[in-house]
């Protein structure tokens, strides 16, 4: 059961999200003035960095799970039958984390034995 992404791809996406947020808070170009004059304003900017990076990190971590994508096989969690098939549709659901929305992709299976449906990743 493969992951949906590679570690390198996941790390690169998280780093890109962080760098984009960092450039807004502390621009690389020294001629661009820094924003905010008080510690409270800096905290607000840091919170924005967190809200930008953490959801991306959680999405990528989810995609790295070995059960994030099922090619075939497995057992029904309801009746333990191996007569399951992977449905072609995938859904994306939005989960609200403390730092913002996280989009998770789920596959769907159906059991020929008991007609139950489930997500192989358990998400």
Secondary structure in CASP SS format (residue, H / E / C, confidence):
PFRMAT SS
TARGET T0000
AUTHOR 0000-0000-0000
METHOD secondary structure of the structure
MODEL  1
X C 1.00
X C 1.00
X C 1.00
X C 1.00
X C 1.00
X C 1.00
X H 1.00
X H 1.00
X H 1.00
X H 1.00
X H 1.00
X H 1.00
X H 1.00
X H 1.00
X H 1.00
X H 1.00
X H 1.00
X H 1.00
X H 1.00
X H 1.00
X H 1.00
X H 1.00
X H 1.00
X H 1.00
X H 1.00
X C 1.00
X C 1.00
X C 1.00
X C 1.00
X C 1.00
X C 1.00
X C 1.00
X C 1.00
X C 1.00
X C 1.00
X C 1.00
X C 1.00
X C 1.00
X H 1.00
X H 1.00
X H 1.00
X H 1.00
X H 1.00
X H 1.00
X H 1.00
X H 1.00
X H 1.00
X H 1.00
X H 1.00
X H 1.00
X H 1.00
X H 1.00
X H 1.00
X H 1.00
X H 1.00
X H 1.00
X H 1.00
X H 1.00
X H 1.00
X H 1.00
X H 1.00
X H 1.00
X H 1.00
X C 1.00
X C 1.00
X C 1.00
X C 1.00
X C 1.00
X C 1.00
X C 1.00
X C 1.00
X C 1.00
X C 1.00
X C 1.00
X C 1.00
X C 1.00
X C 1.00
X C 1.00
X C 1.00
X C 1.00
X C 1.00
X C 1.00
X C 1.00
X E 1.00
X E 1.00
X E 1.00
X E 1.00
X E 1.00
X E 1.00
X E 1.00
X E 1.00
X E 1.00
X E 1.00
X E 1.00
X E 1.00
X E 1.00
X E 1.00
X C 1.00
X C 1.00
X E 1.00
X E 1.00
X E 1.00
X E 1.00
X E 1.00
X E 1.00
X E 1.00
X E 1.00
X E 1.00
X E 1.00
X E 1.00
X E 1.00
X C 1.00
X C 1.00
X C 1.00
X C 1.00
X C 1.00
X E 1.00
X E 1.00
X C 1.00
X C 1.00
X C 1.00
X C 1.00
X C 1.00
END
